[in-house]
Amino acid sequence: MAQAIKKGTRVIGVDRSRLGTVLGKRYDSGESIRSLAASTGRSYGFVHRLLREAGVELRRRGGATRTHAALAGTGRGRTARATRGAARGQHATKTG
């Protein structure tokens, strides 16, 4: 784990690159930006900026999301027809 950096200390040059690489690896392995910020004693914004500078591909907000296609096999996904009907205030009915 990266040790906390004294608040207000500038992180530049090789140290900045090295920290970006270390935090990037931790982020890629599943750690959140907030947990990285807490463990290093830096702000969320600083860590976010550092990860972007290091070329890390950031995850989308909200964690894992379920797509319509993923829900189709579970019986919990809505068909396009049912979605359109629900938007009009109609209830989907099963036939057959």
Biopython code that builds the backbone (N, CA, C, O; Angstrom):
import numpy as np
from Bio.PDB.StructureBuilder import StructureBuilder

atoms = [
    (1, "MET", "N", (0.852, -1.171, 0.000)),
    (1, "MET", "CA", (0.000, 0.000, 0.000)),
    (1, "MET", "C", (0.900, 1.237, 0.000)),
    (1, "MET", "O", (1.909, 1.280, 0.704)),
    (2, "ALA", "N", (0.522, 2.252, -0.804)),
    (2, "ALA", "CA", (1.303, 3.489, -0.853)),
    (2, "ALA", "C", (1.134, 4.226, 0.467)),
    (2, "ALA", "O", (0.035, 4.307, 1.016)),
    (3, "GLN", "N", (2.230, 4.755, 0.958)),
    (3, "GLN", "CA", (2.132, 5.471, 2.219)),
    (3, "GLN", "C", (1.514, 6.836, 1.988)),
    (3, "GLN", "O", (1.587, 7.381, 0.887)),
    (4, "ALA", "N", (0.903, 7.389, 3.035)),
    (4, "ALA", "CA", (0.258, 8.686, 2.928)),
    (4, "ALA", "C", (1.299, 9.757, 2.615)),
    (4, "ALA", "O", (2.399, 9.759, 3.168)),
    (5, "ILE", "N", (0.932, 10.649, 1.729)),
    (5, "ILE", "CA", (1.799, 11.755, 1.341)),
    (5, "ILE", "C", (1.334, 12.962, 2.126)),
    (5, "ILE", "O", (0.134, 13.219, 2.224)),
    (6, "LYS", "N", (2.261, 13.692, 2.677)),
    (6, "LYS", "CA", (1.913, 14.847, 3.488)),
    (6, "LYS", "C", (1.037, 15.805, 2.686)),
    (6, "LYS", "O", (1.367, 16.163, 1.555)),
    (7, "LYS", "N", (-0.081, 16.217, 3.283)),
    (7, "LYS", "CA", (-1.031, 17.088, 2.611)),
    (7, "LYS", "C", (-0.355, 18.388, 2.186)),
    (7, "LYS", "O", (0.368, 19.016, 2.960)),
    (8, "GLY", "N", (-0.609, 18.772, 0.943)),
    (8, "GLY", "CA", (-0.040, 20.011, 0.434)),
    (8, "GLY", "C", (1.316, 19.847, -0.225)),
    (8, "GLY", "O", (1.811, 20.781, -0.855)),
    (9, "THR", "N", (1.930, 18.673, -0.093)),
    (9, "THR", "CA", (3.230, 18.418, -0.707)),
    (9, "THR", "C", (3.039, 18.244, -2.203)),
    (9, "THR", "O", (2.160, 17.499, -2.637)),
    (10, "ARG", "N", (3.846, 18.916, -2.984)),
    (10, "ARG", "CA", (3.770, 18.761, -4.433)),
    (10, "ARG", "C", (4.383, 17.441, -4.851)),
    (10, "ARG", "O", (5.453, 17.052, -4.382)),
    (11, "VAL", "N", (3.687, 16.769, -5.734)),
    (11, "VAL", "CA", (4.188, 15.508, -6.273)),
    (11, "VAL", "C", (4.468, 15.778, -7.746)),
    (11, "VAL", "O", (3.543, 15.929, -8.545)),
    (12, "ILE", "N", (5.762, 15.837, -8.104)),
    (12, "ILE", "CA", (6.138, 16.192, -9.469)),
    (12, "ILE", "C", (7.189, 15.242, -10.019)),
    (12, "ILE", "O", (7.806, 14.467, -9.287)),
    (13, "GLY", "N", (7.372, 15.326, -11.327)),
    (13, "GLY", "CA", (8.437, 14.575, -11.987)),
    (13, "GLY", "C", (8.310, 13.080, -11.870)),
    (13, "GLY", "O", (7.234, 12.509, -12.048)),
    (14, "VAL", "N", (9.441, 12.448, -11.563)),
    (14, "VAL", "CA", (9.510, 10.992, -11.473)),
    (14, "VAL", "C", (8.607, 10.464, -10.364)),
    (14, "VAL", "O", (7.973, 9.420, -10.524)),
    (15, "ASP", "N", (8.544, 11.178, -9.242)),
    (15, "ASP", "CA", (7.690, 10.734, -8.131)),
    (15, "ASP", "C", (6.223, 10.690, -8.548)),
    (15, "ASP", "O", (5.486, 9.781, -8.163)),
    (16, "ARG", "N", (5.808, 11.680, -9.337)),
    (16, "ARG", "CA", (4.420, 11.730, -9.804)),
    (16, "ARG", "C", (4.141, 10.568, -10.756)),
    (16, "ARG", "O", (3.100, 9.916, -10.662)),
    (17, "SER", "N", (5.069, 10.315, -11.666)),
    (17, "SER", "CA", (4.910, 9.198, -12.608)),
    (17, "SER", "C", (4.858, 7.866, -11.875)),
    (17, "SER", "O", (4.028, 7.009, -12.179)),
    (18, "ARG", "N", (5.738, 7.707, -10.923)),
    (18, "ARG", "CA", (5.804, 6.464, -10.153)),
    (18, "ARG", "C", (4.515, 6.252, -9.358)),
    (18, "ARG", "O", (3.970, 5.148, -9.330)),
    (19, "LEU", "N", (4.033, 7.316, -8.712)),
    (19, "LEU", "CA", (2.794, 7.211, -7.939)),
    (19, "LEU", "C", (1.618, 6.894, -8.865)),
    (19, "LEU", "O", (0.757, 6.087, -8.515)),
    (20, "GLY", "N", (1.576, 7.522, -10.040)),
    (20, "GLY", "CA", (0.517, 7.241, -11.014)),
    (20, "GLY", "C", (0.518, 5.792, -11.445)),
    (20, "GLY", "O", (-0.543, 5.185, -11.594)),
    (21, "THR", "N", (1.696, 5.233, -11.646)),
    (21, "THR", "CA", (1.815, 3.828, -12.049)),
    (21, "THR", "C", (1.331, 2.900, -10.942)),
    (21, "THR", "O", (0.579, 1.958, -11.195)),
    (22, "VAL", "N", (1.764, 3.170, -9.719)),
    (22, "VAL", "CA", (1.378, 2.332, -8.579)),
    (22, "VAL", "C", (-0.127, 2.392, -8.354)),
    (22, "VAL", "O", (-0.777, 1.360, -8.186)),
    (23, "LEU", "N", (-0.682, 3.610, -8.351)),
    (23, "LEU", "CA", (-2.119, 3.758, -8.127)),
    (23, "LEU", "C", (-2.913, 3.187, -9.302)),
    (23, "LEU", "O", (-4.003, 2.646, -9.113)),
    (24, "GLY", "N", (-2.370, 3.306, -10.506)),
    (24, "GLY", "CA", (-3.028, 2.735, -11.684)),
    (24, "GLY", "C", (-3.162, 1.229, -11.581)),
    (24, "GLY", "O", (-4.205, 0.672, -11.923)),
    (25, "LYS", "N", (-2.125, 0.571, -11.116)),
    (25, "LYS", "CA", (-2.175, -0.890, -10.948)),
    (25, "LYS", "C", (-3.213, -1.279, -9.900)),
    (25, "LYS", "O", (-3.958, -2.243, -10.080)),
    (26, "ARG", "N", (-3.254, -0.527, -8.810)),
    (26, "ARG", "CA", (-4.236, -0.813, -7.762)),
    (26, "ARG", "C", (-5.658, -0.567, -8.257)),
    (26, "ARG", "O", (-6.572, -1.335, -7.954)),
    (27, "TYR", "N", (-5.836, 0.510, -9.020)),
    (27, "TYR", "CA", (-7.149, 0.822, -9.580)),
    (27, "TYR", "C", (-7.583, -0.263, -10.562)),
    (27, "TYR", "O", (-8.734, -0.699, -10.543)),
    (28, "ASP", "N", (-6.663, -0.694, -11.415)),
    (28, "ASP", "CA", (-6.963, -1.754, -12.383)),
    (28, "ASP", "C", (-7.310, -3.073, -11.702)),
    (28, "ASP", "O", (-8.046, -3.890, -12.256)),
    (29, "SER", "N", (-6.778, -3.275, -10.498)),
    (29, "SER", "CA", (-7.093, -4.516, -9.788)),
    (29, "SER", "C", (-8.404, -4.418, -9.006)),
    (29, "SER", "O", (-8.794, -5.368, -8.328)),
    (30, "GLY", "N", (-9.089, -3.262, -9.101)),
    (30, "GLY", "CA", (-10.431, -3.168, -8.518)),
    (30, "GLY", "C", (-10.630, -2.148, -7.428)),
    (30, "GLY", "O", (-11.769, -1.916, -7.021)),
    (31, "GLU", "N", (-9.583, -1.531, -6.936)),
    (31, "GLU", "CA", (-9.738, -0.527, -5.882)),
    (31, "GLU", "C", (-10.423, 0.713, -6.437)),
    (31, "GLU", "O", (-10.263, 1.051, -7.610)),
    (32, "SER", "N", (-11.177, 1.380, -5.594)),
    (32, "SER", "CA", (-11.871, 2.585, -6.033)),
    (32, "SER", "C", (-10.962, 3.810, -5.893)),
    (32, "SER", "O", (-9.970, 3.787, -5.164)),
    (33, "ILE", "N", (-11.322, 4.866, -6.601)),
    (33, "ILE", "CA", (-10.560, 6.112, -6.494)),
    (33, "ILE", "C", (-10.644, 6.635, -5.070)),
    (33, "ILE", "O", (-9.659, 7.147, -4.537)),
    (34, "ARG", "N", (-11.804, 6.512, -4.454)),
    (34, "ARG", "CA", (-11.960, 6.993, -3.066)),
    (34, "ARG", "C", (-11.045, 6.252, -2.098)),
    (34, "ARG", "O", (-10.457, 6.869, -1.209)),
    (35, "SER", "N", (-10.919, 4.947, -2.260)),
    (35, "SER", "CA", (-10.044, 4.194, -1.345)),
    (35, "SER", "C", (-8.575, 4.524, -1.615)),
    (35, "SER", "O", (-7.766, 4.567, -0.688)),
    (36, "LEU", "N", (-8.232, 4.756, -2.884)),
    (36, "LEU", "CA", (-6.861, 5.165, -3.201)),
    (36, "LEU", "C", (-6.556, 6.528, -2.587)),
    (36, "LEU", "O", (-5.467, 6.752, -2.058)),
    (37, "ALA", "N", (-7.523, 7.431, -2.663)),
    (37, "ALA", "CA", (-7.341, 8.761, -2.086)),
    (37, "ALA", "C", (-7.154, 8.673, -0.573)),
    (37, "ALA", "O", (-6.283, 9.336, -0.010)),
    (38, "ALA", "N", (-7.967, 7.859, 0.073)),
    (38, "ALA", "CA", (-7.875, 7.714, 1.529)),
    (38, "ALA", "C", (-6.535, 7.117, 1.945)),
    (38, "ALA", "O", (-5.939, 7.552, 2.930)),
    (39, "SER", "N", (-6.059, 6.123, 1.198)),
    (39, "SER", "CA", (-4.820, 5.456, 1.587)),
    (39, "SER", "C", (-3.578, 6.310, 1.331)),
    (39, "SER", "O", (-2.540, 6.107, 1.961)),
    (40, "THR", "N", (-3.688, 7.266, 0.402)),
    (40, "THR", "CA", (-2.538, 8.123, 0.115)),
    (40, "THR", "C", (-2.619, 9.476, 0.806)),
    (40, "THR", "O", (-1.656, 10.243, 0.795)),
    (41, "GLY", "N", (-3.769, 9.770, 1.409)),
    (41, "GLY", "CA", (-3.927, 11.060, 2.077)),
    (41, "GLY", "C", (-4.134, 12.215, 1.103)),
    (41, "GLY", "O", (-3.939, 13.376, 1.461)),
    (42, "ARG", "N", (-4.529, 11.896, -0.123)),
    (42, "ARG", "CA", (-4.769, 12.922, -1.136)),
    (42, "ARG", "C", (-6.249, 12.999, -1.438)),
    (42, "ARG", "O", (-7.021, 12.151, -0.991)),
    (43, "SER", "N", (-6.653, 14.008, -2.192)),
    (43, "SER", "CA", (-8.064, 14.183, -2.517)),
    (43, "SER", "C", (-8.475, 13.263, -3.658)),
    (43, "SER", "O", (-7.639, 12.732, -4.390)),
    (44, "TYR", "N", (-9.782, 13.090, -3.787)),
    (44, "TYR", "CA", (-10.349, 12.320, -4.887)),
    (44, "TYR", "C", (-9.907, 12.931, -6.211)),
    (44, "TYR", "O", (-9.494, 12.211, -7.120)),
    (45, "GLY", "N", (-9.992, 14.243, -6.322)),
    (45, "GLY", "CA", (-9.629, 14.943, -7.549)),
    (45, "GLY", "C", (-8.180, 14.731, -7.940)),
    (45, "GLY", "O", (-7.867, 14.544, -9.116)),
    (46, "PHE", "N", (-7.294, 14.759, -6.952)),
    (46, "PHE", "CA", (-5.874, 14.544, -7.220)),
    (46, "PHE", "C", (-5.646, 13.149, -7.789)),
    (46, "PHE", "O", (-4.943, 12.986, -8.787)),
    (47, "VAL", "N", (-6.239, 12.148, -7.156)),
    (47, "VAL", "CA", (-6.047, 10.762, -7.606)),
    (47, "VAL", "C", (-6.668, 10.573, -8.984)),
    (47, "VAL", "O", (-6.073, 9.921, -9.843)),
    (48, "HIS", "N", (-7.837, 11.123, -9.205)),
    (48, "HIS", "CA", (-8.502, 11.029, -10.504)),
    (48, "HIS", "C", (-7.616, 11.627, -11.590)),
    (48, "HIS", "O", (-7.420, 11.017, -12.641)),
    (49, "ARG", "N", (-7.089, 12.806, -11.343)),
    (49, "ARG", "CA", (-6.215, 13.484, -12.311)),
    (49, "ARG", "C", (-4.941, 12.676, -12.552)),
    (49, "ARG", "O", (-4.489, 12.548, -13.690)),
    (50, "LEU", "N", (-4.377, 12.143, -11.501)),
    (50, "LEU", "CA", (-3.152, 11.354, -11.610)),
    (50, "LEU", "C", (-3.379, 10.096, -12.457)),
    (50, "LEU", "O", (-2.539, 9.735, -13.281)),
    (51, "LEU", "N", (-4.509, 9.443, -12.250)),
    (51, "LEU", "CA", (-4.832, 8.244, -13.025)),
    (51, "LEU", "C", (-5.007, 8.593, -14.505)),
    (51, "LEU", "O", (-4.546, 7.858, -15.378)),
    (52, "ARG", "N", (-5.664, 9.700, -14.779)),
    (52, "ARG", "CA", (-5.841, 10.116, -16.180)),
    (52, "ARG", "C", (-4.499, 10.453, -16.821)),
    (52, "ARG", "O", (-4.252, 10.099, -17.974)),
    (53, "GLU", "N", (-3.632, 11.139, -16.075)),
    (53, "GLU", "CA", (-2.300, 11.467, -16.590)),
    (53, "GLU", "C", (-1.497, 10.211, -16.891)),
    (53, "GLU", "O", (-0.693, 10.180, -17.822)),
    (54, "ALA", "N", (-1.728, 9.169, -16.082)),
    (54, "ALA", "CA", (-0.997, 7.909, -16.250)),
    (54, "ALA", "C", (-1.593, 7.056, -17.375)),
    (54, "ALA", "O", (-1.072, 5.984, -17.681)),
    (55, "GLY", "N", (-2.676, 7.527, -17.985)),
    (55, "GLY", "CA", (-3.279, 6.797, -19.097)),
    (55, "GLY", "C", (-4.161, 5.638, -18.685)),
    (55, "GLY", "O", (-4.431, 4.745, -19.488)),
    (56, "VAL", "N", (-4.614, 5.642, -17.433)),
    (56, "VAL", "CA", (-5.465, 4.561, -16.939)),
    (56, "VAL", "C", (-6.876, 4.763, -17.472)),
    (56, "VAL", "O", (-7.402, 5.875, -17.433)),
    (57, "GLU", "N", (-7.498, 3.686, -17.975)),
    (57, "GLU", "CA", (-8.878, 3.762, -18.441)),
    (57, "GLU", "C", (-9.789, 3.676, -17.224)),
    (57, "GLU", "O", (-9.828, 2.660, -16.530)),
    (58, "LEU", "N", (-10.518, 4.755, -16.976)),
    (58, "LEU", "CA", (-11.365, 4.821, -15.792)),
    (58, "LEU", "C", (-12.681, 4.084, -16.015)),
    (58, "LEU", "O", (-13.243, 4.097, -17.110)),
    (59, "ARG", "N", (-13.157, 3.442, -14.951)),
    (59, "ARG", "CA", (-14.432, 2.739, -15.015)),
    (59, "ARG", "C", (-15.570, 3.745, -15.020)),
    (59, "ARG", "O", (-15.419, 4.887, -14.587)),
    (60, "ARG", "N", (-16.703, 3.297, -15.514)),
    (60, "ARG", "CA", (-17.892, 4.149, -15.494)),
    (60, "ARG", "C", (-18.422, 4.235, -14.081)),
    (60, "ARG", "O", (-18.094, 3.401, -13.237)),
    (61, "ARG", "N", (-19.221, 5.217, -13.825)),
    (61, "ARG", "CA", (-19.810, 5.393, -12.495)),
    (61, "ARG", "C", (-20.810, 4.295, -12.180)),
    (61, "ARG", "O", (-21.417, 3.723, -13.085)),
    (62, "GLY", "N", (-20.981, 4.001, -10.901)),
    (62, "GLY", "CA", (-22.039, 3.101, -10.475)),
    (62, "GLY", "C", (-21.696, 1.631, -10.429)),
    (62, "GLY", "O", (-22.576, 0.806, -10.186)),
    (63, "GLY", "N", (-20.459, 1.281, -10.652)),
    (63, "GLY", "CA", (-20.082, -0.118, -10.583)),
    (63, "GLY", "C", (-20.649, -0.921, -11.734)),
    (63, "GLY", "O", (-20.956, -0.368, -12.791)),
    (64, "ALA", "N", (-20.787, -2.196, -11.540)),
    (64, "ALA", "CA", (-21.264, -3.073, -12.603)),
    (64, "ALA", "C", (-22.731, -2.786, -12.878)),
    (64, "ALA", "O", (-23.537, -2.694, -11.952)),
    (65, "THR", "N", (-23.073, -2.647, -14.148)),
    (65, "THR", "CA", (-24.461, -2.419, -14.514)),
    (65, "THR", "C", (-24.954, -3.589, -15.335)),
    (65, "THR", "O", (-24.167, -4.304, -15.956)),
    (66, "ARG", "N", (-26.228, -3.773, -15.334)),
    (66, "ARG", "CA", (-26.825, -4.880, -16.084)),
    (66, "ARG", "C", (-27.447, -4.324, -17.344)),
    (66, "ARG", "O", (-28.186, -3.340, -17.305)),
    (67, "THR", "N", (-27.149, -4.950, -18.446)),
    (67, "THR", "CA", (-27.735, -4.520, -19.707)),
    (67, "THR", "C", (-29.008, -5.292, -19.966)),
    (67, "THR", "O", (-29.269, -6.312, -19.328)),
    (68, "HIS", "N", (-29.783, -4.814, -20.887)),
    (68, "HIS", "CA", (-31.022, -5.497, -21.251)),
    (68, "HIS", "C", (-30.734, -6.924, -21.720)),
    (68, "HIS", "O", (-31.452, -7.861, -21.370)),
    (69, "ALA", "N", (-29.686, -7.073, -22.510)),
    (69, "ALA", "CA", (-29.328, -8.391, -23.037)),
    (69, "ALA", "C", (-28.952, -9.350, -21.904)),
    (69, "ALA", "O", (-29.275, -10.537, -21.954)),
    (70, "ALA", "N", (-28.276, -8.831, -20.894)),
    (70, "ALA", "CA", (-27.860, -9.683, -19.779)),
    (70, "ALA", "C", (-29.063, -10.150, -18.976)),
    (70, "ALA", "O", (-29.050, -11.248, -18.419)),
    (71, "LEU", "N", (-30.100, -9.329, -18.911)),
    (71, "LEU", "CA", (-31.286, -9.688, -18.140)),
    (71, "LEU", "C", (-32.247, -10.588, -18.911)),
    (71, "LEU", "O", (-33.131, -11.198, -18.308)),
    (72, "ALA", "N", (-32.096, -10.683, -20.217)),
    (72, "ALA", "CA", (-33.033, -11.427, -21.059)),
    (72, "ALA", "C", (-33.201, -12.871, -20.609)),
    (72, "ALA", "O", (-34.321, -13.381, -20.595)),
    (73, "GLY", "N", (-32.128, -13.532, -20.247)),
    (73, "GLY", "CA", (-32.199, -14.931, -19.849)),
    (73, "GLY", "C", (-32.698, -15.146, -18.435)),
    (73, "GLY", "O", (-32.971, -16.283, -18.050)),
    (74, "THR", "N", (-32.825, -14.083, -17.647)),
    (74, "THR", "CA", (-33.228, -14.228, -16.256)),
    (74, "THR", "C", (-34.713, -14.062, -16.049)),
    (74, "THR", "O", (-35.228, -14.318, -14.961)),
    (75, "GLY", "N", (-35.418, -13.624, -17.110)),
    (75, "GLY", "CA", (-36.849, -13.385, -16.956)),
    (75, "GLY", "C", (-37.139, -12.037, -16.326)),
    (75, "GLY", "O", (-38.300, -11.706, -16.084)),
    (76, "ARG", "N", (-36.101, -11.250, -16.055)),
    (76, "ARG", "CA", (-36.308, -9.953, -15.427)),
    (76, "ARG", "C", (-36.174, -8.806, -16.416)),
    (76, "ARG", "O", (-36.483, -7.662, -16.080)),
    (77, "GLY", "N", (-35.722, -9.091, -17.623)),
    (77, "GLY", "CA", (-35.574, -8.033, -18.619)),
    (77, "GLY", "C", (-36.910, -7.748, -19.283)),
    (77, "GLY", "O", (-37.759, -8.633, -19.389)),
    (78, "ARG", "N", (-37.094, -6.519, -19.727)),
    (78, "ARG", "CA", (-38.323, -6.162, -20.419)),
    (78, "ARG", "C", (-38.091, -6.218, -21.911)),
    (78, "ARG", "O", (-37.004, -5.902, -22.393)),
    (79, "THR", "N", (-39.096, -6.613, -22.626)),
    (79, "THR", "CA", (-38.989, -6.558, -24.070)),
    (79, "THR", "C", (-39.247, -5.125, -24.508)),
    (79, "THR", "O", (-39.818, -4.340, -23.751)),
    (80, "ALA", "N", (-38.838, -4.782, -25.701)),
    (80, "ALA", "CA", (-39.061, -3.431, -26.209)),
    (80, "ALA", "C", (-40.553, -3.128, -26.241)),
    (80, "ALA", "O", (-40.973, -2.008, -25.948)),
    (81, "ARG", "N", (-41.349, -4.128, -26.597)),
    (81, "ARG", "CA", (-42.798, -3.955, -26.663)),
    (81, "ARG", "C", (-43.384, -3.642, -25.294)),
    (81, "ARG", "O", (-44.225, -2.752, -25.163)),
    (82, "ALA", "N", (-42.941, -4.371, -24.273)),
    (82, "ALA", "CA", (-43.426, -4.133, -22.920)),
    (82, "ALA", "C", (-42.984, -2.765, -22.420)),
    (82, "ALA", "O", (-43.729, -2.097, -21.704)),
    (83, "THR", "N", (-41.789, -2.347, -22.788)),
    (83, "THR", "CA", (-41.289, -1.049, -22.375)),
    (83, "THR", "C", (-42.118, 0.065, -23.002)),
    (83, "THR", "O", (-42.476, 1.033, -22.331)),
    (84, "ARG", "N", (-42.423, -0.076, -24.297)),
    (84, "ARG", "CA", (-43.244, 0.938, -24.973)),
    (84, "ARG", "C", (-44.639, 0.991, -24.352)),
    (84, "ARG", "O", (-45.197, 2.067, -24.136)),
    (85, "GLY", "N", (-45.187, -0.187, -24.072)),
    (85, "GLY", "CA", (-46.517, -0.229, -23.467)),
    (85, "GLY", "C", (-46.533, 0.398, -22.087)),
    (85, "GLY", "O", (-47.479, 1.104, -21.739)),
    (86, "ALA", "N", (-45.505, 0.153, -21.302)),
    (86, "ALA", "CA", (-45.425, 0.725, -19.960)),
    (86, "ALA", "C", (-45.321, 2.240, -20.041)),
    (86, "ALA", "O", (-45.856, 2.950, -19.189)),
    (87, "ALA", "N", (-44.636, 2.731, -21.060)),
    (87, "ALA", "CA", (-44.512, 4.169, -21.220)),
    (87, "ALA", "C", (-45.855, 4.809, -21.537)),
    (87, "ALA", "O", (-46.078, 5.980, -21.226)),
    (88, "ARG", "N", (-46.765, 4.033, -22.164)),
    (88, "ARG", "CA", (-48.106, 4.536, -22.487)),
    (88, "ARG", "C", (-49.114, 4.255, -21.372)),
    (88, "ARG", "O", (-50.294, 4.583, -21.496)),
    (89, "GLY", "N", (-48.646, 3.654, -20.296)),
    (89, "GLY", "CA", (-49.549, 3.343, -19.190)),
    (89, "GLY", "C", (-50.274, 2.028, -19.353)),
    (89, "GLY", "O", (-51.223, 1.753, -18.619)),
    (90, "GLN", "N", (-49.850, 1.210, -20.295)),
    (90, "GLN", "CA", (-50.482, -0.085, -20.522)),
    (90, "GLN", "C", (-49.670, -1.163, -19.823)),
    (90, "GLN", "O", (-48.455, -1.042, -19.666)),
    (91, "HIS", "N", (-50.344, -2.196, -19.416)),
    (91, "HIS", "CA", (-49.672, -3.315, -18.788)),
    (91, "HIS", "C", (-49.393, -4.379, -19.835)),
    (91, "HIS", "O", (-50.218, -4.625, -20.714)),
    (92, "ALA", "N", (-48.231, -5.007, -19.740)),
    (92, "ALA", "CA", (-47.907, -6.102, -20.662)),
    (92, "ALA", "C", (-48.685, -7.333, -20.219)),
    (92, "ALA", "O", (-48.770, -7.636, -19.029)),
    (93, "THR", "N", (-49.246, -8.029, -21.186)),
    (93, "THR", "CA", (-49.977, -9.253, -20.869)),
    (93, "THR", "C", (-49.299, -10.418, -21.562)),
    (93, "THR", "O", (-48.767, -10.287, -22.664)),
    (94, "LYS", "N", (-49.329, -11.557, -20.895)),
    (94, "LYS", "CA", (-48.753, -12.760, -21.473)),
    (94, "LYS", "C", (-49.810, -13.467, -22.299)),
    (94, "LYS", "O", (-50.977, -13.543, -21.914)),
    (95, "THR", "N", (-49.384, -13.977, -23.428)),
    (95, "THR", "CA", (-50.303, -14.761, -24.234)),
    (95, "THR", "C", (-49.744, -16.151, -24.415)),
    (95, "THR", "O", (-48.533, -16.324, -24.546)),
    (96, "GLY", "N", (-50.600, -17.128, -24.423)),
    (96, "GLY", "CA", (-50.193, -18.483, -24.735)),
    (96, "GLY", "C", (-49.639, -19.184, -23.651)),
    (96, "GLY", "O", (-49.257, -20.345, -23.797)),
]
sb = StructureBuilder()
sb.init_structure("model")
sb.init_model(0)
sb.init_chain("A")
sb.init_seg("    ")
for serial, (resi, resn, name, xyz) in enumerate(atoms, 1):
    if name == "N":
        sb.init_residue(resn, " ", resi, " ")
    sb.init_atom(name, np.array(xyz, "f"), 0.0, 1.0, " ", f" {name:<3s}", serial, name[0])
structure = sb.get_structure()
